[in-house]
Amino acid sequence: MNLKRHYQAIFIFILCLLPGWGIAKDRLNISAQKEGIIDEQAGTITFKEKVLVERSSGGLLKTDLLNLFYNKLRKPDKAIADGQVEFEKDGLIGSCGKAIVIKSQNTAELFNLVHIRYYNSWIRAHNVKYNYQLGNGTIKGNLKNPVSFYYESIDPQTTKQNIVKGNANQIYINQQKQEIIFQGAVFIEGVLSKSTLQTHHLLVNYNLNKEIDKAFANGAFKLKQENRVSTSDRAILDYSTEVITLIGNARVETEKGILQSPRIEMYMKSEKGLIKAEKDKPLKIEIELE
């Protein structure tokens, strides 16, 4: 079982979810079924009913109501789409209850039942906000519904369908620091690998090739694999060496017994077993005899 291959997929998918819709220089063609209202004094144009926005570079947006706001130079700077909002771009299809794009701030924000699909993969959230200049974004759930995600692909080694799914209260993206943070009730499941990962806070560092370098879990870490259950206060997952370090109340339970120590190092592949427990620290092993 290879954790690196199965959990790698979901991080790449999240990075690809938020394209620069409406930020780059482009030409927009806008039509509406009912009317377009121009308010010169307020510097706004309002389009009502079955509004369609088409980009010359590709992509479209549909909404019930669209308000465009002009800046002092009489150039469009802000757009608010309200009602049922649907958008498409480069294979990505999304919907939400409201969307706000501010060109001068390089930001876009989606509200209310945000659903973004990219081929057979999707993410659902209550609120999505992204800064295209800085490469920073926040994906949030609410009290009733956390952020949920689903990624589907074909595993290159086994040619079997690989599904990675999960949820978290919030997800933060920082492309300058090359990191993604999953915050609050984090749960990630690899269906093909038959594994689940749970923790309160998960920081993932990736390289320029969008490959995971390390992941740092903090708070009630639990990793369930096909023949091993590992828990600790904190954990470091090093994908270059494929080693997991359990820190604080570390415990590993297998069919052969239970190992407990303040610190335990083990291979990601459960069939390769443990490396070592912390030297010169109390060690407890429970072994069941038939």
N, C-alpha and C positions, 0 to 999 in steps of 0.2 A: 504494500500500500504506500503510495507516494503522496504525502500531504502537499508537497511543493506544486506538483502538477495540478492537483484538484482545486486548491484554494487560490492559485495564481489567477485562474480564469475570472473570478468575480471582481478582483481589483482592477484588472484591465477593462472590464466591461463598465464599471462605474466611471472610470476616467474618460470613456468615450461618450458618455451620456449627454453631455452639455455642450453642444456646438454653439458657435457665435452667431445666433439667429438675430439678424437685423443690426449687427454692430458694424460689420465691414461696409465699405463704400459699395453701394449697389443701387439699382433702380427698382422701385416698387410700383406695381400696377394694382390699384384698389378699385373695387366695385362693390355696390350695395343694392339690394332690391328696393328698399324704400326711399332713402334720401341721404344726401350729404349736406350738413349744415355748416356754413362758414361764419365764424365770429371773428371779425377783423380786430375788434377791440381787445378781446381776450386772447387772440392769437391761437385759436383752436379750430379744428375741423372734426365734425362728428358724423360717423357713418352708422346707419341703423339697418338691421335685419339682413340676414344672410350675407354678411360682409366677407369678401374674398380678397386676400392680399397675396399677390404672386411676385416672387423675386425673379429678376432677369437671370441671375446666376443659378436658379433652381431652388425649389422649395415653395411651400405655400402655407397660409394661415387662414382658418375660417373662424368666425365668431359672430355673436349676436349684435355686439355693439363695439365700435372702435373709436377712441378719441385720440387725435394727434395734437400735440402741443408744440408750438414754435418758439424758438429762442429770440433774443433781441436782434439777431442778424437775419430773422425771417427764415430760418432753416429748421426743419423738423428735428426735435431733440428727444421728445418723450412720446411713448405710445402706451395706451391702456386698452387692452382687450377684455371685455367683460361678458358674462353669460357663459354659454358653452363654447370653450376655446379648443380648437383642434389645429395641430400643425404637423408638417411633414418636411423632412430634409435628409437627403443622402441615406435613405433606408431607415431613418428614424421616424417613428410615428408617436405623437404625444397628445394628451388632452389634459385640461384643467378647468377650473371655474373662473379664473382670472389670471391675466398676465400683464406685467409692467416691464417695459424696456426703456432704459434711459441711456441714450447714446453718449452724452457728455461724461457720464460716470462709468461707461462700459459695463453696465450691469443689466441683468434680466432676472425677474423674479416671478415664479409661478405659485399660485395659491389654490387651495381647495381641491382635494381628490386628484392630485397630480399623478398621472399614469404615463410612463414613457416606455415604449417598446422598440427594441432593435432586433429585427428578425425574430428568433425564437426566445429572446431574452427580454426581461422587463424589470422595472422598478416602480414601486408605488410609494407616495409620500403625501404629507399634508402641505409642505412648503419647500420650494427649491429656490435658492438664490445663488447667483454666480457672477463673478467679476472676470470678464474676458481678458482684461489687460494684465491683471495680477495672476490669473490662473487659480483663483481661490473660490471655493463653493461650499455651501451648506445645504444638506438635505435633512429635513426634519419631519418627524411624525407628530402625533398629538397624544393626549391621554388615553384615548381609546384604541388608536391604530398606530403602531410603530412603523418606521420605514421597513419595507419588505422588498426583497430582490430575488431574482431567479435567473440563472444563467445555464444555457444548454449548448453543448458542443459534442464533437466526436473525439474521444481520447485517441491520440496518435499512436500509442503503443498497443492498445488492446482493440482499437476500432469500435469500441462499445460507446453507447451514449453516456456522456458525462453530464450530470446535473449538479450544480452548486446553488443552494438557496439559503435564505436566512433572514434575519431582521435585527434592527437596532433602533434605539430611540432617535439617534441623530448620526449623521455621517458628515465629516468635514474633509474637504479636499484642498490641499495646498501644493500646487505644482512647482512653486519656487523651491520649497523644501523637499519636494518629491516624497510626500507622505499623505496617507489617508488615515483618518481616525474614526473608528466606530465607537460610539459612546452610549452606554446605558442598555442593559439587558441584551448584550450581544450574543447572537446565536447563529452559527454557520454550520451547514450540513453538506457533506459531500456524499451524494447518493451512491456513486460507483465505488468510492473508497469505504463506504459504510462507516463513516466517522462523523462526529459532531464536536464543535468547539464552542465553549461558553465562557464568558467573562464579563466584567463590568466595563472595561475600557481596553481597546485594542488599537495600538499605533503600528502602522505598516509603512516601512521605508522601501522605496523601489528605486531602481537605477534608470539611466537614460533609455534603456531598451524596454522599459515598462516591466521589468522582472523584479520580483520581490527579493530584497537583500535580507532584511530582518523584520520580525514582528515582535512587539512587546505587549504582553497582556498584564493587566493590573486589576486585581480584585476577583476573588472566587473563580480562579481559572480551573476549567475542567475539560479534558480531552478524552472522548470515548472513541476507541478504535475496536476493530473486530475482536481482538483477544487481549485488550489492555485498557484500563481506566486510570488516568493520571489526574491528580488534583494538586493545587498549591495556591499560595497567596498571590504569587506573581510567576511569570514565565517569559523566557526569551526563546524565540524560534529563529534559529540561524539557518537560512535556506542555502547558503553557500556550502556549509559543512553538513547540512541536514541533521542538525543536533538540536534538541530541545533541552533547555535548562530550567528545572523547576526550583523556585526559590521560596522559602518560608512554608513550613508545614507540608513539605513535599511528601507525596504518597503515590505509589504505583501498585496497582492491583492487577495480577494476572491469574491464570488458572493454576500456576505453580505456587502462588503465595502473595504476600503483601510486603512491600518494602517502604519504610518510612525514615525520613532524614530531613534535616533543615534544608538540604540542597541535593538534588539528584540530576545527573546528566544522562540523557538517553537518546537513541537514534529516532528519527521521525518514523522510519519504517519499523513497525512493532515487531516484525519477525527477527530484526537484528538485535533486539533487546536493549539492556542498559549499558552505560559506559562506566559510571562510578557514582557513588554517593560522596558527600563532602568528607574530606579527610579530617581526622581527629575530632569529629563531631559524633554525638550519639546516633546510633543506628539501630533500627528495630526491624526484624524480619519475622514474618509469620508464615510458616510452611505447613500445609495440610498433608497429612499422611493417610494413605489408603488403608 
